[in-house]
Amino acid sequence: MNKKVHSISDLIIKKLNEIYDPEIPVSIYELGLIYDVRINKNFDVQIIMTLTSPSCPVAESLPEEVKQEVEKITGVNSVKVEITFEPPWEKSMMSEEAKLELGFL
């Protein structure tokens, strides 16, 4: 990975850590909702993410918020957010920090 891609990748992760699930006081990144972030040579970004459940009340707005926030990063050309439920999200996907914050540790 070249230096610019690595730098943009770090900025994307930082931005994802600033987006919170409205029902849980933890970032979507720490919750484990982000499955993959791909950046091509044109700095087009593809984010593969999930939701805590298929009936999540923010199923429409959260992916759009992710897209809009990542698009603000200097150097990012375009952003596509893909929602998947494979594998389904479960509590074990949360970071240690998120588990601690939510009292699971």
KOLGU-4560 file (N, C-alpha, C; in nm, 3 decimals, padded with zeros to 5 digits):
<recs>
<n_xx: 00.086 n_yy: -00.117 n_zz: 00.000 ca_xx: 00.000 ca_yy: 00.000 ca_zz: 00.000 c_xx: 00.091 c_yy: 00.124 c_zz: 00.000 mol: A seq: 1 type: MET>
<n_xx: 00.064 n_yy: 00.215 n_zz: -00.096 ca_xx: 00.151 ca_yy: 00.334 ca_zz: -00.098 c_xx: 00.114 c_yy: 00.429 c_zz: 00.016 mol: A seq: 2 type: ASN>
<n_xx: 00.202 n_yy: 00.525 n_zz: 00.037 ca_xx: 00.190 ca_yy: 00.615 ca_zz: 00.153 c_xx: 00.059 c_yy: 00.695 c_zz: 00.151 mol: A seq: 3 type: LYS>
<n_xx: 00.018 n_yy: 00.743 n_zz: 00.032 ca_xx: -00.105 ca_yy: 00.823 ca_zz: 00.024 c_xx: -00.227 c_yy: 00.737 c_zz: 00.055 mol: A seq: 4 type: LYS>
<n_xx: -00.231 n_yy: 00.614 n_zz: 00.002 ca_xx: -00.343 ca_yy: 00.524 ca_zz: 00.030 c_xx: -00.348 c_yy: 00.493 c_zz: 00.179 mol: A seq: 5 type: VAL>
<n_xx: -00.231 n_yy: 00.467 n_zz: 00.238 ca_xx: -00.224 ca_yy: 00.437 ca_zz: 00.381 c_xx: -00.274 c_yy: 00.557 c_zz: 00.463 mol: A seq: 6 type: HIS>
<n_xx: -00.236 n_yy: 00.676 n_zz: 00.425 ca_xx: -00.278 ca_yy: 00.798 ca_zz: 00.494 c_xx: -00.430 c_yy: 00.817 c_zz: 00.484 mol: A seq: 7 type: SER>
<n_xx: -00.483 n_yy: 00.799 n_zz: 00.364 ca_xx: -00.628 ca_yy: 00.813 ca_zz: 00.344 c_xx: -00.702 c_yy: 00.705 c_zz: 00.421 mol: A seq: 8 type: ILE>
<n_xx: -00.648 n_yy: 00.585 n_zz: 00.422 ca_xx: -00.708 ca_yy: 00.476 ca_zz: 00.499 c_xx: -00.716 c_yy: 00.512 c_zz: 00.647 mol: A seq: 9 type: SER>
<n_xx: -00.610 n_yy: 00.569 n_zz: 00.701 ca_xx: -00.610 ca_yy: 00.613 ca_zz: 00.841 c_xx: -00.715 c_yy: 00.720 c_zz: 00.866 mol: A seq: 10 type: ASP>
<n_xx: -00.728 n_yy: 00.814 n_zz: 00.772 ca_xx: -00.828 ca_yy: 00.921 ca_zz: 00.785 c_xx: -00.970 c_yy: 00.865 c_zz: 00.780 mol: A seq: 11 type: LEU>
<n_xx: -00.992 n_yy: 00.766 n_zz: 00.695 ca_xx: -01.124 ca_yy: 00.704 ca_zz: 00.684 c_xx: -01.158 c_yy: 00.635 c_zz: 00.817 mol: A seq: 12 type: ILE>
<n_xx: -01.065 n_yy: 00.560 n_zz: 00.871 ca_xx: -01.090 ca_yy: 00.491 ca_zz: 00.999 c_xx: -01.117 c_yy: 00.592 c_zz: 01.110 mol: A seq: 13 type: ILE>
<n_xx: -01.041 n_yy: 00.701 n_zz: 01.110 ca_xx: -01.063 ca_yy: 00.806 ca_zz: 01.209 c_xx: -01.205 c_yy: 00.863 c_zz: 01.195 mol: A seq: 14 type: LYS>
<n_xx: -01.247 n_yy: 00.888 n_zz: 01.071 ca_xx: -01.381 ca_yy: 00.942 ca_zz: 01.045 c_xx: -01.489 c_yy: 00.842 c_zz: 01.088 mol: A seq: 15 type: LYS>
<n_xx: -01.468 n_yy: 00.713 n_zz: 01.059 ca_xx: -01.566 ca_yy: 00.610 ca_zz: 01.097 c_xx: -01.577 c_yy: 00.598 c_zz: 01.249 mol: A seq: 16 type: LEU>
<n_xx: -01.470 n_yy: 00.630 n_zz: 01.319 ca_xx: -01.473 ca_yy: 00.629 ca_zz: 01.465 c_xx: -01.549 c_yy: 00.748 c_zz: 01.522 mol: A seq: 17 type: ASN>
<n_xx: -01.583 n_yy: 00.845 n_zz: 01.438 ca_xx: -01.659 ca_yy: 00.962 ca_zz: 01.482 c_xx: -01.808 c_yy: 00.948 c_zz: 01.454 mol: A seq: 18 type: GLU>
<n_xx: -01.847 n_yy: 00.839 n_zz: 01.386 ca_xx: -01.988 ca_yy: 00.816 ca_zz: 01.353 c_xx: -02.043 c_yy: 00.713 c_zz: 01.452 mol: A seq: 19 type: ILE>
<n_xx: -02.147 n_yy: 00.753 n_zz: 01.523 ca_xx: -02.202 ca_yy: 00.668 ca_zz: 01.628 c_xx: -02.336 c_yy: 00.609 c_zz: 01.588 mol: A seq: 20 type: TYR>
<n_xx: -02.357 n_yy: 00.486 n_zz: 01.631 ca_xx: -02.488 ca_yy: 00.424 ca_zz: 01.619 c_xx: -02.580 c_yy: 00.506 c_zz: 01.709 mol: A seq: 21 type: ASP>
<n_xx: -02.693 n_yy: 00.554 n_zz: 01.658 ca_xx: -02.779 ca_yy: 00.641 ca_zz: 01.740 c_xx: -02.840 c_yy: 00.573 c_zz: 01.862 mol: A seq: 22 type: PRO>
<n_xx: -02.845 n_yy: 00.440 n_zz: 01.863 ca_xx: -02.905 ca_yy: 00.369 ca_zz: 01.976 c_xx: -02.802 c_yy: 00.319 c_zz: 02.076 mol: A seq: 23 type: GLU>
<n_xx: -02.676 n_yy: 00.315 n_zz: 02.036 ca_xx: -02.569 ca_yy: 00.263 ca_zz: 02.121 c_xx: -02.458 c_yy: 00.367 c_zz: 02.125 mol: A seq: 24 type: ILE>
<n_xx: -02.411 n_yy: 00.408 n_zz: 02.241 ca_xx: -02.313 ca_yy: 00.517 ca_zz: 02.250 c_xx: -02.169 c_yy: 00.474 c_zz: 02.214 mol: A seq: 25 type: PRO>
<n_xx: -02.154 n_yy: 00.406 n_zz: 02.101 ca_xx: -02.025 ca_yy: 00.357 ca_zz: 02.056 c_xx: -02.016 c_yy: 00.380 c_zz: 01.905 mol: A seq: 26 type: VAL>
<n_xx: -01.895 n_yy: 00.408 n_zz: 01.856 ca_xx: -01.879 ca_yy: 00.432 ca_zz: 01.713 c_xx: -01.909 c_yy: 00.306 c_zz: 01.632 mol: A seq: 27 type: SER>
<n_xx: -01.950 n_yy: 00.326 n_zz: 01.508 ca_xx: -01.981 ca_yy: 00.212 ca_zz: 01.422 c_xx: -01.857 c_yy: 00.128 c_zz: 01.395 mol: A seq: 28 type: ILE>
<n_xx: -01.739 n_yy: 00.190 n_zz: 01.399 ca_xx: -01.615 ca_yy: 00.116 ca_zz: 01.377 c_xx: -01.586 c_yy: 00.025 c_zz: 01.497 mol: A seq: 29 type: TYR>
<n_xx: -01.598 n_yy: 00.079 n_zz: 01.617 ca_xx: -01.574 ca_yy: 00.000 ca_zz: 01.738 c_xx: -01.680 c_yy: -00.108 c_zz: 01.758 mol: A seq: 30 type: GLU>
<n_xx: -01.801 n_yy: -00.083 n_zz: 01.708 ca_xx: -01.907 ca_yy: -00.183 ca_zz: 01.718 c_xx: -01.881 c_yy: -00.302 c_zz: 01.625 mol: A seq: 31 type: LEU>
<n_xx: -01.792 n_yy: -00.284 n_zz: 01.529 ca_xx: -01.764 ca_yy: -00.392 ca_zz: 01.434 c_xx: -01.858 c_yy: -00.393 c_zz: 01.316 mol: A seq: 32 type: GLY>
<n_xx: -01.923 n_yy: -00.279 n_zz: 01.291 ca_xx: -02.017 ca_yy: -00.271 ca_zz: 01.178 c_xx: -01.945 c_yy: -00.253 c_zz: 01.044 mol: A seq: 33 type: LEU>
<n_xx: -01.819 n_yy: -00.213 n_zz: 01.047 ca_xx: -01.743 ca_yy: -00.194 ca_zz: 00.924 c_xx: -01.666 c_yy: -00.323 c_zz: 00.896 mol: A seq: 34 type: ILE>
<n_xx: -01.701 n_yy: -00.390 n_zz: 00.788 ca_xx: -01.636 ca_yy: -00.516 ca_zz: 00.753 c_xx: -01.512 c_yy: -00.496 c_zz: 00.668 mol: A seq: 35 type: TYR>
<n_xx: -01.514 n_yy: -00.396 n_zz: 00.579 ca_xx: -01.400 ca_yy: -00.376 ca_zz: 00.491 c_xx: -01.402 c_yy: -00.234 c_zz: 00.435 mol: A seq: 36 type: ASP>
<n_xx: -01.281 n_yy: -00.179 n_zz: 00.414 ca_xx: -01.264 ca_yy: -00.050 ca_zz: 00.347 c_xx: -01.164 c_yy: -00.075 c_zz: 00.236 mol: A seq: 37 type: VAL>
<n_xx: -01.206 n_yy: -00.052 n_zz: 00.112 ca_xx: -01.119 ca_yy: -00.073 ca_zz: -00.003 c_xx: -01.096 c_yy: 00.060 c_zz: -00.073 mol: A seq: 38 type: ARG>
<n_xx: -00.972 n_yy: 00.083 n_zz: -00.111 ca_xx: -00.936 ca_yy: 00.206 ca_zz: -00.180 c_xx: -00.860 c_yy: 00.167 c_zz: -00.306 mol: A seq: 39 type: ILE>
<n_xx: -00.909 n_yy: 00.211 n_zz: -00.424 ca_xx: -00.836 ca_yy: 00.177 ca_zz: -00.546 c_xx: -00.737 c_yy: 00.287 c_zz: -00.581 mol: A seq: 40 type: ASN>
<n_xx: -00.666 n_yy: 00.269 n_zz: -00.692 ca_xx: -00.559 ca_yy: 00.364 ca_zz: -00.729 c_xx: -00.612 c_yy: 00.502 c_zz: -00.764 mol: A seq: 41 type: LYS>
<n_xx: -00.743 n_yy: 00.513 n_zz: -00.795 ca_xx: -00.804 ca_yy: 00.644 ca_zz: -00.822 c_xx: -00.862 c_yy: 00.706 c_zz: -00.696 mol: A seq: 42 type: ASN>
<n_xx: -00.840 n_yy: 00.641 n_zz: -00.583 ca_xx: -00.891 ca_yy: 00.685 ca_zz: -00.452 c_xx: -01.043 c_yy: 00.684 c_zz: -00.444 mol: A seq: 43 type: PHE>
<n_xx: -01.101 n_yy: 00.586 n_zz: -00.517 ca_xx: -01.242 ca_yy: 00.554 ca_zz: -00.501 c_xx: -01.249 c_yy: 00.459 c_zz: -00.381 mol: A seq: 44 type: ASP>
<n_xx: -01.341 n_yy: 00.485 n_zz: -00.291 ca_xx: -01.351 ca_yy: 00.408 ca_zz: -00.168 c_xx: -01.478 c_yy: 00.323 c_zz: -00.171 mol: A seq: 45 type: VAL>
<n_xx: -01.463 n_yy: 00.198 n_zz: -00.134 ca_xx: -01.578 ca_yy: 00.109 ca_zz: -00.117 c_xx: -01.577 c_yy: 00.064 c_zz: 00.029 mol: A seq: 46 type: GLN>
<n_xx: -01.687 n_yy: 00.086 n_zz: 00.096 ca_xx: -01.701 ca_yy: 00.046 ca_zz: 00.236 c_xx: -01.808 c_yy: -00.062 c_zz: 00.243 mol: A seq: 47 type: ILE>
<n_xx: -01.771 n_yy: -00.175 n_zz: 00.299 ca_xx: -01.867 ca_yy: -00.283 ca_zz: 00.319 c_xx: -01.898 c_yy: -00.285 c_zz: 00.468 mol: A seq: 48 type: ILE>
<n_xx: -02.025 n_yy: -00.268 n_zz: 00.498 ca_xx: -02.065 ca_yy: -00.259 ca_zz: 00.638 c_xx: -02.193 c_yy: -00.336 c_zz: 00.660 mol: A seq: 49 type: MET>
<n_xx: -02.227 n_yy: -00.352 n_zz: 00.786 ca_xx: -02.351 ca_yy: -00.417 ca_zz: 00.824 c_xx: -02.424 c_yy: -00.328 c_zz: 00.923 mol: A seq: 50 type: THR>
<n_xx: -02.536 n_yy: -00.374 n_zz: 00.968 ca_xx: -02.613 ca_yy: -00.306 ca_zz: 01.072 c_xx: -02.634 c_yy: -00.406 c_zz: 01.185 mol: A seq: 51 type: LEU>
<n_xx: -02.671 n_yy: -00.359 n_zz: 01.301 ca_xx: -02.689 ca_yy: -00.451 ca_zz: 01.414 c_xx: -02.803 c_yy: -00.548 c_zz: 01.388 mol: A seq: 52 type: THR>
<n_xx: -02.898 n_yy: -00.510 n_zz: 01.303 ca_xx: -03.005 ca_yy: -00.601 ca_zz: 01.262 c_xx: -03.065 c_yy: -00.550 c_zz: 01.131 mol: A seq: 53 type: SER>
<n_xx: -03.123 n_yy: -00.642 n_zz: 01.051 ca_xx: -03.185 ca_yy: -00.599 ca_zz: 00.925 c_xx: -03.297 c_yy: -00.497 c_zz: 00.944 mol: A seq: 54 type: PRO>
<n_xx: -03.360 n_yy: -00.497 n_zz: 01.061 ca_xx: -03.470 ca_yy: -00.403 ca_zz: 01.087 c_xx: -03.423 c_yy: -00.279 c_zz: 01.162 mol: A seq: 55 type: SER>
<n_xx: -03.293 n_yy: -00.253 n_zz: 01.156 ca_xx: -03.235 ca_yy: -00.137 ca_zz: 01.224 c_xx: -03.305 c_yy: -00.009 c_zz: 01.180 mol: A seq: 56 type: CYS>
<n_xx: -03.347 n_yy: 00.077 n_zz: 01.274 ca_xx: -03.420 ca_yy: 00.198 ca_zz: 01.238 c_xx: -03.339 c_yy: 00.298 c_zz: 01.154 mol: A seq: 57 type: PRO>
<n_xx: -03.207 n_yy: 00.285 n_zz: 01.153 ca_xx: -03.125 ca_yy: 00.377 ca_zz: 01.073 c_xx: -03.070 c_yy: 00.310 c_zz: 00.946 mol: A seq: 58 type: VAL>
<n_xx: -03.138 n_yy: 00.204 n_zz: 00.901 ca_xx: -03.092 ca_yy: 00.129 ca_zz: 00.783 c_xx: -03.078 c_yy: 00.217 c_zz: 00.660 mol: A seq: 59 type: ALA>
<n_xx: -03.161 n_yy: 00.320 n_zz: 00.649 ca_xx: -03.153 ca_yy: 00.411 ca_zz: 00.535 c_xx: -03.053 c_yy: 00.523 c_zz: 00.559 mol: A seq: 60 type: GLU>
<n_xx: -03.055 n_yy: 00.581 n_zz: 00.678 ca_xx: -02.976 ca_yy: 00.701 ca_zz: 00.703 c_xx: -02.829 c_yy: 00.675 c_zz: 00.739 mol: A seq: 61 type: SER>
<n_xx: -02.799 n_yy: 00.567 n_zz: 00.809 ca_xx: -02.661 ca_yy: 00.544 ca_zz: 00.853 c_xx: -02.564 c_yy: 00.522 c_zz: 00.736 mol: A seq: 62 type: LEU>
<n_xx: -02.596 n_yy: 00.436 n_zz: 00.638 ca_xx: -02.503 ca_yy: 00.422 ca_zz: 00.524 c_xx: -02.483 c_yy: 00.553 c_zz: 00.449 mol: A seq: 63 type: PRO>
<n_xx: -02.586 n_yy: 00.633 n_zz: 00.438 ca_xx: -02.574 ca_yy: 00.763 ca_zz: 00.370 c_xx: -02.486 c_yy: 00.857 c_zz: 00.451 mol: A seq: 64 type: GLU>
<n_xx: -02.499 n_yy: 00.855 n_zz: 00.583 ca_xx: -02.413 ca_yy: 00.937 ca_zz: 00.668 c_xx: -02.266 c_yy: 00.894 c_zz: 00.652 mol: A seq: 65 type: GLU>
<n_xx: -02.241 n_yy: 00.764 n_zz: 00.649 ca_xx: -02.105 ca_yy: 00.713 ca_zz: 00.630 c_xx: -02.050 c_yy: 00.765 c_zz: 00.497 mol: A seq: 66 type: VAL>
<n_xx: -02.129 n_yy: 00.752 n_zz: 00.391 ca_xx: -02.088 ca_yy: 00.798 ca_zz: 00.258 c_xx: -02.054 c_yy: 00.947 c_zz: 00.260 mol: A seq: 67 type: LYS>
<n_xx: -02.143 n_yy: 01.027 n_zz: 00.314 ca_xx: -02.123 ca_yy: 01.173 ca_zz: 00.316 c_xx: -02.001 c_yy: 01.213 c_zz: 00.398 mol: A seq: 68 type: GLN>
<n_xx: -01.980 n_yy: 01.150 n_zz: 00.510 ca_xx: -01.867 ca_yy: 01.185 ca_zz: 00.596 c_xx: -01.734 c_yy: 01.146 c_zz: 00.532 mol: A seq: 69 type: GLU>
<n_xx: -01.727 n_yy: 01.029 n_zz: 00.471 ca_xx: -01.602 ca_yy: 00.985 ca_zz: 00.409 c_xx: -01.573 c_yy: 01.068 c_zz: 00.284 mol: A seq: 70 type: VAL>
<n_xx: -01.677 n_yy: 01.111 n_zz: 00.214 ca_xx: -01.658 ca_yy: 01.196 ca_zz: 00.096 c_xx: -01.592 c_yy: 01.329 c_zz: 00.131 mol: A seq: 71 type: GLU>
<n_xx: -01.603 n_yy: 01.373 n_zz: 00.255 ca_xx: -01.545 ca_yy: 01.500 ca_zz: 00.299 c_xx: -01.393 c_yy: 01.494 c_zz: 00.312 mol: A seq: 72 type: LYS>
<n_xx: -01.337 n_yy: 01.373 n_zz: 00.314 ca_xx: -01.193 ca_yy: 01.356 ca_zz: 00.333 c_xx: -01.118 c_yy: 01.398 c_zz: 00.208 mol: A seq: 73 type: ILE>
<n_xx: -01.023 n_yy: 01.489 n_zz: 00.224 ca_xx: -00.943 ca_yy: 01.538 ca_zz: 00.113 c_xx: -00.866 c_yy: 01.421 c_zz: 00.051 mol: A seq: 74 type: THR>
<n_xx: -00.876 n_yy: 01.409 n_zz: -00.079 ca_xx: -00.806 ca_yy: 01.302 ca_zz: -00.150 c_xx: -00.897 c_yy: 01.189 c_zz: -00.191 mol: A seq: 75 type: GLY>
<n_xx: -01.013 n_yy: 01.177 n_zz: -00.127 ca_xx: -01.108 ca_yy: 01.072 ca_zz: -00.163 c_xx: -01.183 c_yy: 01.117 c_zz: -00.288 mol: A seq: 76 type: VAL>
<n_xx: -01.185 n_yy: 01.030 n_zz: -00.388 ca_xx: -01.250 ca_yy: 01.062 ca_zz: -00.515 c_xx: -01.400 c_yy: 01.035 c_zz: -00.509 mol: A seq: 77 type: ASN>
<n_xx: -01.438 n_yy: 00.914 n_zz: -00.472 ca_xx: -01.580 ca_yy: 00.878 ca_zz: -00.462 c_xx: -01.595 c_yy: 00.773 c_zz: -00.352 mol: A seq: 78 type: SER>
<n_xx: -01.719 n_yy: 00.757 n_zz: -00.306 ca_xx: -01.746 ca_yy: 00.661 ca_zz: -00.198 c_xx: -01.870 c_yy: 00.581 c_zz: -00.232 mol: A seq: 79 type: VAL>
<n_xx: -01.858 n_yy: 00.451 n_zz: -00.216 ca_xx: -01.973 ca_yy: 00.362 ca_zz: -00.232 c_xx: -01.984 c_yy: 00.281 c_zz: -00.103 mol: A seq: 80 type: LYS>
<n_xx: -02.102 n_yy: 00.279 n_zz: -00.044 ca_xx: -02.125 ca_yy: 00.203 ca_zz: 00.078 c_xx: -02.217 c_yy: 00.087 c_zz: 00.044 mol: A seq: 81 type: VAL>
<n_xx: -02.171 n_yy: -00.032 n_zz: 00.077 ca_xx: -02.249 ca_yy: -00.153 ca_zz: 00.051 c_xx: -02.288 c_yy: -00.215 c_zz: 00.184 mol: A seq: 82 type: GLU>
<n_xx: -02.416 n_yy: -00.247 n_zz: 00.198 ca_xx: -02.466 ca_yy: -00.312 ca_zz: 00.320 c_xx: -02.473 c_yy: -00.462 c_zz: 00.294 mol: A seq: 83 type: ILE>
<n_xx: -02.425 n_yy: -00.537 n_zz: 00.391 ca_xx: -02.433 ca_yy: -00.683 ca_zz: 00.383 c_xx: -02.478 c_yy: -00.737 c_zz: 00.519 mol: A seq: 84 type: THR>
<n_xx: -02.539 n_yy: -00.851 n_zz: 00.516 ca_xx: -02.575 ca_yy: -00.917 ca_zz: 00.641 c_xx: -02.508 c_yy: -01.054 c_zz: 00.650 mol: A seq: 85 type: PHE>
<n_xx: -02.403 n_yy: -01.072 n_zz: 00.570 ca_xx: -02.324 ca_yy: -01.194 ca_zz: 00.571 c_xx: -02.180 c_yy: -01.160 c_zz: 00.605 mol: A seq: 86 type: GLU>
<n_xx: -02.125 n_yy: -01.198 n_zz: 00.713 ca_xx: -02.194 ca_yy: -01.270 ca_zz: 00.821 c_xx: -02.280 c_yy: -01.172 c_zz: 00.902 mol: A seq: 87 type: PRO>
<n_xx: -02.382 n_yy: -01.224 n_zz: 00.967 ca_xx: -02.465 ca_yy: -01.137 ca_zz: 01.051 c_xx: -02.382 c_yy: -01.080 c_zz: 01.165 mol: A seq: 88 type: PRO>
<n_xx: -02.412 n_yy: -00.955 n_zz: 01.202 ca_xx: -02.340 ca_yy: -00.892 ca_zz: 01.312 c_xx: -02.375 c_yy: -00.961 c_zz: 01.442 mol: A seq: 89 type: TRP>
<n_xx: -02.276 n_yy: -00.973 n_zz: 01.529 ca_xx: -02.300 ca_yy: -01.024 ca_zz: 01.664 c_xx: -02.206 c_yy: -00.952 c_zz: 01.760 mol: A seq: 90 type: GLU>
<n_xx: -02.235 n_yy: -00.959 n_zz: 01.886 ca_xx: -02.160 ca_yy: -00.885 ca_zz: 01.988 c_xx: -02.011 c_yy: -00.916 c_zz: 01.989 mol: A seq: 91 type: LYS>
<n_xx: -01.973 n_yy: -01.035 n_zz: 01.948 ca_xx: -01.832 ca_yy: -01.072 ca_zz: 01.949 c_xx: -01.749 c_yy: -00.990 c_zz: 01.850 mol: A seq: 92 type: SER>
<n_xx: -01.814 n_yy: -00.921 n_zz: 01.758 ca_xx: -01.745 ca_yy: -00.839 ca_zz: 01.657 c_xx: -01.702 c_yy: -00.703 c_zz: 01.712 mol: A seq: 93 type: MET>
<n_xx: -01.751 n_yy: -00.669 n_zz: 01.831 ca_xx: -01.716 ca_yy: -00.541 ca_zz: 01.891 c_xx: -01.572 c_yy: -00.542 c_zz: 01.940 mol: A seq: 94 type: MET>
<n_xx: -01.510 n_yy: -00.425 n_zz: 01.940 ca_xx: -01.376 ca_yy: -00.411 ca_zz: 01.996 c_xx: -01.384 c_yy: -00.427 c_zz: 02.147 mol: A seq: 95 type: SER>
<n_xx: -01.269 n_yy: -00.451 n_zz: 02.208 ca_xx: -01.264 ca_yy: -00.461 ca_zz: 02.354 c_xx: -01.314 c_yy: -00.332 c_zz: 02.418 mol: A seq: 96 type: GLU>
<n_xx: -01.277 n_yy: -00.218 n_zz: 02.357 ca_xx: -01.319 ca_yy: -00.087 ca_zz: 02.407 c_xx: -01.472 c_yy: -00.075 c_zz: 02.407 mol: A seq: 97 type: GLU>
<n_xx: -01.535 n_yy: -00.120 n_zz: 02.297 ca_xx: -01.680 ca_yy: -00.113 ca_zz: 02.287 c_xx: -01.745 c_yy: -00.204 c_zz: 02.391 mol: A seq: 98 type: ALA>
<n_xx: -01.691 n_yy: -00.323 n_zz: 02.407 ca_xx: -01.746 ca_yy: -00.417 ca_zz: 02.506 c_xx: -01.736 c_yy: -00.359 c_zz: 02.647 mol: A seq: 99 type: LYS>
<n_xx: -01.624 n_yy: -00.294 n_zz: 02.676 ca_xx: -01.604 ca_yy: -00.232 ca_zz: 02.806 c_xx: -01.704 c_yy: -00.118 c_zz: 02.826 mol: A seq: 100 type: LEU>
<n_xx: -01.718 n_yy: -00.034 n_zz: 02.723 ca_xx: -01.810 ca_yy: 00.082 ca_zz: 02.727 c_xx: -01.954 c_yy: 00.036 c_zz: 02.754 mol: A seq: 101 type: GLU>
<n_xx: -01.992 n_yy: -00.077 n_zz: 02.695 ca_xx: -02.129 ca_yy: -00.125 ca_zz: 02.706 c_xx: -02.149 c_yy: -00.223 c_zz: 02.822 mol: A seq: 102 type: LEU>
<n_xx: -02.041 n_yy: -00.246 n_zz: 02.899 ca_xx: -02.053 ca_yy: -00.332 ca_zz: 03.017 c_xx: -02.053 c_yy: -00.480 c_zz: 02.988 mol: A seq: 103 type: GLY>
<n_xx: -01.998 n_yy: -00.521 n_zz: 02.874 ca_xx: -01.990 ca_yy: -00.663 ca_zz: 02.842 c_xx: -01.864 c_yy: -00.728 c_zz: 02.894 mol: A seq: 104 type: PHE>
<n_xx: -01.771 n_yy: -00.650 n_zz: 02.951 ca_xx: -01.649 ca_yy: -00.705 ca_zz: 03.009 c_xx: -01.647 c_yy: -00.683 c_zz: 03.159 mol: A seq: 105 type: LEU>
</recs>
